[in-house]
Amino acid sequence: MNHLEFEQESRSVRDALSAEKLYECMGISPELRAMGEEILRDLRERFAGIDERAEVNQLKVLHAMQKNRISAEHFNGSTGYGYNDAGRDDLEKVYADVFHTEDALVRSQITCGTHALSLALSANLRPGDEMISISGKPYDTLEEVIGIRPSRGSLAEYGVSYRQVELTEAGEFDYDAIRHALSPKTRLVAIQRSKGYLTRPSLSVDQIGEAIAFVKHLRPDILVMTDNCYGEFVDVAEPSDFGSDMTVGSLIKNPGGGLAPMGGYIAGTKECVENCAVRLTSPGLGREVGASLAVSRSFYQGLFLAPTVTAGALKGAVFAASLFERLGFRCIPDAVSPRSDIIQAVEFGTPEGLIAFCEGIQSAAPVDAYVTPEPWAMPGYDSEVIMAAGAFIQGASIELSADGPLHAPYAAYFQGGLTWEHAKFGILKAAQKIMDL
Ligand SMILES: *Cc1c(COP(=O)(O)O)cnc(C)c1O
């Protein structure tokens, strides 16, 4: 083969490997791909801003790891009681440095986000105390933790009372109502950063910081707990930078970087975190016990990747809002609003639209792409729910996933994507399913 012949061969090999060909072969029409590329040209500046924040967060994480002299022996793990587990203990110092808190509890024994929040509350409230949510109705699973819906083992059963202050119409803190709600019994104020499955806007770190300052100014003795689920590393600052006594989240969302196979964290004051440690294990034992088995390395490596993984998921959310608005659907948040978490809601108005969207997300997954998601009656929900997830870690919603209840306005809530490229493909796949209806 002479040089010219080789050049021709190389051209045809590369031609078959072009993004254009591969998208088409994986079911995306040239028209839709062109629309996607056009939208992305307009998003360049927006994406550059996301990358800048990821860069700052990467440095924050790196600095915390270097400062705590993380080395290979931190990945060894422990068994049995888990005494003297340097990997586990120093990871907690790394988290405390990333969140700029006195202390942190980061454990595989914290089974999920709900457990972390339940632990933070039950460890720091005593019979007769009152907690107030100042961001309206909390995440669904907390209703049974608090006892808003009567439940075995709830805080209500232990004599902890609960009140709730709604956000204003505009989705902002209602300062007058908060002032009136505080009582001598009030021991803890809870704030939820992400909208969860509601259509209110998510709260920014600055909004949360201002609310914390307001509460602390009136009543320095009140503890503030922030549900930070889905919010980590979206901004360069966290609620803990503005005096949140406990900042709480799940490791199968943003801070686990897709590698943590389970777990939760609570970053906060020494006093609050110590209370959580003795509640998690046992009075007298506290944080000294809890074998890390073989998960330490994934916790460190996941945290190391978390800033860029979160940035990829965020780009996916912004791209989805831009694309689906172009296709005529209402998106919450809309394409241009600033973000405080990685969740994107899209309203389809019909069950067919919602189902097609979820089918598209499922068919784009690296795992279980061949299965078809179907609406299902779920305990605790008043209508059927459809879910799409083809994840490496069961239920990990930092991986590309979507779900939605089958009632008006037929909104899909979607989030995640371990890489921006995968999020992009999933969104195009979902849009293609909708266009093919
Ligand atoms: C996911 C989530 C939770 C609960 O976390 P799980 O890991 O699902 O138990 C709590 N609050 C918010 C805002 C969440 O997004």
The ligand as a MOL file (V3000), in Angstrom:
LIG
                    3D

  0  0  0     0  0            999 V3000
M  V30 BEGIN CTAB
M  V30 COUNTS 15 15 0 0 0
M  V30 BEGIN ATOM
M  V30 1 C -32.6590 12.2700 47.3600 0
M  V30 2 C -33.1060 13.2540 48.3650 0
M  V30 3 C -33.3340 12.8910 49.6930 0
M  V30 4 C -33.2980 11.4730 50.1800 0
M  V30 5 O -32.2270 10.7420 49.7640 0
M  V30 6 P -32.3500 9.1520 49.5490 0
M  V30 7 O -30.9560 8.7620 49.3350 0
M  V30 8 O -33.2300 8.9420 48.3670 0
M  V30 9 O -32.9260 8.5800 50.7940 0
M  V30 10 C -33.6780 13.8890 50.5750 0
M  V30 11 N -33.8240 15.1640 50.1770 0
M  V30 12 C -33.6380 15.5460 48.9100 0
M  V30 13 C -33.8170 16.9740 48.5210 0
M  V30 14 C -33.2670 14.6060 47.9590 0
M  V30 15 O -33.0760 14.9720 46.6990 0
M  V30 END ATOM
M  V30 BEGIN BOND
M  V30 1 1 1 2
M  V30 2 1 2 3
M  V30 3 2 2 14
M  V30 4 1 3 4
M  V30 5 2 3 10
M  V30 6 1 4 5
M  V30 7 1 5 6
M  V30 8 2 6 7
M  V30 9 1 6 8
M  V30 10 1 6 9
M  V30 11 1 10 11
M  V30 12 2 11 12
M  V30 13 1 12 13
M  V30 14 1 12 14
M  V30 15 1 14 15
M  V30 END BOND
M  V30 END CTAB
M  END
